[in-house]
Amino acid sequence: MRANADPANPPDRTAPTIRRGDPTTGGAGQPSARRTGLAALARRPWLLPSCLTLAITLFQVNRAQLWRDELATWSAATRSVPDLIRLVGNVDAVSGPYYLLMHGWIRVAGDSVLGLRLPSVLAMTVTAGLTAGLGARLFGGPSGLIAGLLFAVVP
C-alpha cells in the first residue's frame, strides 16, 4: 500500500488511463475531432450519402417547370378516386398504385412543383442511404460510403 493512499477512498479502477501524446486522443485527453468524425462515418456510412443526396435533389427543385410525365401524374392524381380507378382500368394500369399514392400525397402536401417532386427527393435520399448501408455490410464501411456517394452524385 502506498504511503499517501487513503484506505477509505480507494482509487477508481474503472477510470481510463490517458497518456499525453496518445494519437487516439489528440494528446489532450479528449478524442481528436478527426478520429471521432471518421469513427462516426464508419458506424453510419449511410449518413453522408443521404445528406448529400438530399441537398443535391432539393437544390433549385422549384426552378424548372413540370415535365410531361410529372404533368401526367398531376392530371391522374388530382382526379377523384372513382375517376382514377376508371382511368387506371382503361389506360395506365401499371401506374395505378403510384397514382393512388400521389393522390393521397397531394391531399397532404398540395400540388405545387415542390409537392409533386418531394416524394422523388425522399425516395432518392433513402436509396442513397440504403446503397451505402448495403455496400458497407457486404464490402466494408469505406466501400459502402463510396457507393453511396457515387449514387448521390452520378445522374
C-alpha positions in Angstrom: 0.0 0.0 0.0 1.3 3.5 -0.9 2.1 5.8 2.0 -0.4 8.6 0.9 -3.2 6.3 -0.2 -6.5 6.6 1.7 -7.9 3.1 2.5 -11.4 4.6 3.0 -11.4 6.1 -0.6 -9.7 3.6 -2.9 -8.8 4.9 -6.4 -11.4 4.4 -9.1 -10.1 1.4 -11.1 -12.7 1.8 -13.9 -11.4 5.2 -15.0 -9.4 5.1 -18.2 -5.7 6.0 -18.1 -5.0 8.8 -20.5 -1.4 9.3 -21.7 -0.1 12.5 -23.1 0.7 12.2 -26.7 -1.7 9.3 -27.3 -2.7 9.5 -31.0 -6.2 8.3 -30.4 -6.9 11.2 -28.0 -5.1 14.0 -29.7 -2.7 14.2 -26.7 -5.0 16.3 -24.5 -7.2 13.6 -23.0 -10.1 14.2 -25.4 -10.7 12.2 -28.6 -9.5 14.1 -31.6 -12.1 15.6 -34.0 -10.6 13.7 -37.0 -10.7 10.4 -35.2 -14.2 11.0 -33.9 -15.5 12.0 -37.3 -14.1 9.0 -39.1 -15.4 6.7 -36.4 -18.9 8.2 -36.8 -18.7 7.7 -40.6 -17.6 4.1 -40.1 -20.6 3.5 -37.8 -23.1 5.3 -40.0 -21.9 5.0 -43.6 -25.4 6.0 -44.8 -25.4 9.4 -43.2 -23.2 11.4 -45.6 -24.6 10.0 -48.8 -28.2 10.6 -47.6 -27.4 14.2 -46.6 -25.6 14.9 -49.9 -28.4 13.4 -52.0 -31.0 15.4 -50.1 -29.0 18.6 -50.7 -28.4 17.9 -54.4 -32.0 16.9 -55.1 -33.5 19.9 -53.2 -31.2 22.4 -54.9 -33.4 24.5 -57.2 -36.2 21.9 -57.1 -38.8 24.6 -57.9 -36.8 26.2 -60.7 -37.9 24.1 -63.7 -41.5 23.7 -64.8 -43.1 20.3 -64.5 -42.1 17.8 -67.2 -44.6 15.8 -69.3 -44.6 12.7 -67.0 -45.0 14.9 -64.0 -48.0 16.6 -65.6 -49.5 13.2 -66.4 -49.0 12.3 -62.7 -50.6 15.6 -61.6 -53.5 15.0 -64.0 -54.2 11.5 -62.7 -53.6 12.1 -59.0 -55.8 15.2 -58.8 -58.9 13.2 -60.0 -61.4 11.7 -57.7 -60.8 8.1 -56.6 -63.6 6.7 -58.8 -62.3 8.6 -61.8 -58.7 7.5 -61.0 -59.9 3.8 -60.9 -61.7 4.3 -64.2 -58.5 5.8 -65.7 -56.3 3.0 -64.5 -58.8 0.4 -65.8 -58.6 1.9 -69.3 -55.2 3.5 -69.8 -52.4 3.0 -67.4 -52.9 0.0 -65.1 -49.2 -0.4 -64.1 -49.1 3.2 -62.7 -52.3 2.8 -60.7 -50.7 2.2 -57.2 -48.3 5.2 -57.8 -51.2 7.5 -58.9 -53.2 6.4 -55.8 -50.2 7.1 -53.6 -49.7 10.5 -55.2 -53.5 11.2 -54.8 -53.1 10.9 -51.1 -49.8 12.8 -51.1 -51.3 15.7 -53.0 -54.1 15.9 -50.5 -51.5 16.3 -47.7 -48.7 18.3 -49.4 -50.5 20.1 -52.2 -49.9 20.1 -55.9 -47.1 22.6 -56.1 -43.9 21.8 -58.0 -42.2 21.0 -54.7 -45.2 19.0 -53.5 -45.1 16.8 -56.6 -41.3 16.3 -56.6 -40.8 15.8 -52.9 -41.7 12.0 -52.9 -38.9 11.5 -55.5 -36.5 13.6 -53.4 -37.2 11.5 -50.4 -37.0 8.2 -52.3 -33.6 9.2 -53.7 -32.4 10.2 -50.2 -33.4 6.9 -48.7 -32.0 4.9 -51.6 -28.6 6.6 -51.3 -28.5 5.6 -47.6 -29.6 2.1 -48.4 -26.9 1.8 -51.1 -24.2 2.9 -48.7 -25.5 0.7 -45.9 -25.7 -2.4 -48.2 -22.2 -1.7 -49.6 -20.8 -1.3 -46.1 -22.4 -4.5 -45.0 -21.2 -6.5 -48.0 -17.8 -5.0 -48.6 -16.9 -2.8 -45.6 -17.5 0.7 -44.5 -15.3 2.6 -47.0 -16.8 0.7 -49.9 -20.3 1.4 -48.8 -19.5 5.1 -48.3 -18.1 5.3 -51.8 -21.1 3.5 -53.3 -23.5 5.9 -51.5 -21.5 9.0 -52.6 -21.4 7.8 -56.2 -25.1 7.2 -56.1 -25.6 10.8 -54.8 -23.5 12.5 -57.5 -23.9 10.4 -60.6 -27.1 11.3 -62.5 
